[in-house]
Amino acid sequence: MPLVVITGPVRSGKSQVAALLAAESGLPVAVVVAGRAEDAEMSRRIANHQTARPSEWRTIEVADPLAWVDGLGDEECILVDCLGSLVSLMMMDVRPKADGTISYQDESGVEKQARALTDALLARHAATVVVSNETGWSVVSANAIARLFTDVLARATARLVEGSQTSWLVVAGRCVELTSLPREAAWTRDDRE
C-alpha cells in the first residue's frame, strides 16, 4: 500500500476512512497536519481530530508546505490530513493585483510548490495515505484566489490519484473505489442505437 488517496467533499468521513487505512498498514503512523487554530471553532475541530487518533500516533505540525517532506523515512505510514490545508499554506502570501487577478509569478509559484509536494509523495516507497478535498462541487468562485486554490488542489489531487495504488471517493460516509473506474466516458451500445 505505498500510496492511497482519499478524496471527497468536506465532512464526508474522509479522515475516518484514512485513519482506518493508516492503522491497517501495520506501521507506526505519523499524521501530517497544517490546520491553524485561528478561532474557537477551528480549535475544537483540531482537538476533535487529535482525540479521535490513537495516542501513539506522531503528529507533524506543518508550518511550511514542503520542508517536512525531507525528514520522512520509510519506517512510518504517513497520513496527510489534508492536502487542501497544505495548498492553503502555499497560498498564504498570494495577493490579488488591483484588477483582482493573480500575478503569473504567484500562480506559477504555487503550482511549482504543489508539483514538488506531489512529486515527493509519489516518490515515497512506504505507506502513505493522503486526504484531499473535492473543491469543485459547487459554483466557480467569484474571486481569483479561491479559483487558484481550487485549480491547484484539483490538479494535485488528480495527479496523486493517477499515481496511487488505490484511491477512494468518500461521500456521506460511504466509499466509492476510484482506481478501477474508467478514465474516459464512452457510449454504450444501447445509447447509440
C-alpha positions in Angstrom: 0.0 0.0 0.0 2.5 2.6 -0.9 0.0 5.4 -1.8 -3.7 5.6 -1.1 -5.7 8.8 -1.8 -9.0 9.6 -0.1 -10.9 12.4 -1.7 -14.4 13.8 -1.3 -16.4 16.8 0.0 -16.0 18.4 3.4 -17.4 16.4 6.4 -17.8 13.3 4.2 -15.9 11.0 6.5 -12.6 11.1 4.7 -10.4 11.4 7.8 -12.0 8.4 9.5 -11.5 6.3 6.4 -7.9 7.5 6.1 -7.2 6.8 9.8 -8.5 3.2 9.5 -6.3 2.6 6.4 -3.3 4.1 8.1 -3.9 1.8 11.2 -4.1 -1.2 8.9 -0.7 -0.5 7.4 0.9 -2.2 10.4 3.5 0.6 10.7 3.8 3.4 13.2 1.7 6.3 12.0 2.8 9.9 11.6 -0.1 12.4 10.8 0.8 15.5 8.8 -1.5 18.4 9.7 -1.4 22.0 8.6 -4.7 23.4 10.1 -4.3 26.5 12.3 -6.4 27.3 15.3 -7.3 30.9 14.5 -10.7 30.8 16.2 -12.5 28.8 18.8 -14.4 26.7 16.3 -11.3 25.7 14.4 -9.6 24.9 17.8 -12.4 22.5 18.6 -12.1 20.8 15.2 -8.4 20.3 15.6 -8.9 18.9 19.2 -11.6 16.5 17.9 -9.3 15.2 15.2 -6.5 14.7 17.8 -8.6 12.9 20.3 -10.0 10.6 17.6 -6.5 9.4 16.7 -4.6 6.8 18.8 -2.3 8.5 21.3 0.8 6.7 20.0 0.5 8.3 16.6 3.0 11.0 16.0 1.8 14.4 14.8 3.8 16.5 12.4 2.5 20.1 12.6 3.4 21.8 9.3 4.2 25.5 9.0 5.9 25.2 5.7 4.1 23.1 3.0 7.3 21.4 1.8 10.0 21.4 4.5 8.6 18.4 6.4 8.9 16.0 3.4 12.7 15.8 3.6 12.6 14.3 7.1 10.3 11.4 6.2 11.6 7.8 6.5 10.1 4.6 5.3 9.6 3.2 8.8 6.3 5.1 9.3 3.0 5.3 7.5 2.4 8.9 6.7 -1.1 10.2 6.9 -1.5 13.6 5.2 -4.7 15.2 6.5 -5.2 17.1 4.4 -3.7 18.2 1.0 -6.1 21.2 0.9 -4.5 22.6 4.1 -1.1 22.3 2.6 -2.2 24.0 -0.6 -3.6 26.8 1.6 -0.2 27.2 3.2 1.3 27.5 -0.3 -1.0 30.4 -1.0 -0.5 32.4 2.3 1.5 35.2 0.5 -0.7 35.4 -2.7 -2.4 38.7 -3.0 -4.6 39.8 -5.9 -3.5 42.6 -8.1 -5.5 45.8 -8.3 -7.6 44.3 -11.1 -8.4 41.3 -8.9 -6.2 38.9 -10.9 -3.3 36.8 -9.6 0.2 37.5 -11.0 1.8 34.9 -13.2 4.7 34.7 -10.7 2.3 33.9 -7.8 0.3 31.4 -9.8 3.3 29.6 -11.1 5.0 29.7 -7.7 2.0 27.9 -6.1 1.8 25.4 -9.0 5.6 24.7 -8.6 5.2 24.0 -4.9 2.2 21.8 -5.4 4.1 19.8 -8.1 7.1 19.4 -5.7 4.9 18.1 -3.0 3.1 15.6 -5.2 6.5 14.5 -6.7 7.7 13.8 -3.1 4.6 11.9 -2.1 4.6 9.9 -5.3 8.3 9.0 -4.8 7.8 7.5 -1.3 8.3 3.8 -1.1 6.5 3.4 2.3 2.8 3.5 3.1 1.3 6.9 2.5 -2.4 7.9 2.9 -3.4 11.3 1.5 -6.7 13.0 2.3 -7.9 15.7 -0.1 -10.9 17.7 -0.8 -13.1 17.8 -4.0 -13.5 21.6 -4.0 -15.1 21.8 -7.4 -18.6 20.5 -6.4 -20.1 24.0 -6.3 -20.2 27.1 -8.4 -17.0 28.7 -9.7 -15.8 31.1 -7.1 -16.1 34.9 -7.7 -12.5 35.6 -6.5 -9.2 34.8 -8.1 -7.5 33.4 -5.0 -10.3 30.9 -4.4 -10.2 29.9 -8.1 -6.5 29.4 -7.9 -6.8 27.3 -4.8 -9.5 25.1 -6.5 -7.4 24.7 -9.6 -4.2 23.8 -7.9 -5.8 21.4 -5.4 -7.8 19.7 -8.2 -4.7 19.2 -10.3 -2.6 18.0 -7.3 -5.3 15.5 -6.2 -5.8 14.2 -9.8 -2.0 13.7 -10.1 -1.9 11.8 -6.8 -4.9 9.7 -7.7 -3.3 8.8 -11.1 -0.1 7.6 -9.3 -1.8 5.9 -6.4 -2.2 2.2 -5.8 -5.7 2.8 -4.6 -8.0 5.8 -4.5 -11.4 6.3 -2.8 -14.1 8.9 -3.1 -15.9 9.3 0.3 -19.4 10.8 0.2 -21.8 10.7 3.2 -19.6 8.2 5.0 -19.6 5.8 2.1 -16.6 4.8 0.0 -16.5 4.5 -3.8 -13.4 2.9 -5.1 -12.0 5.1 -8.0 -9.0 3.0 -9.1 -10.9 0.6 -11.3 -13.3 3.1 -12.7 -12.8 4.1 -16.4 -10.9 7.2 -17.1 -12.9 8.1 -20.1 -16.6 8.1 -20.8 -17.9 6.0 -23.7 -21.3 5.5 -25.2 -22.8 2.1 -24.5 -24.1 0.2 -27.5 -27.7 0.8 -26.3 -27.1 4.5 -26.1 -26.1 4.8 -29.8 -29.0 2.8 -31.2 
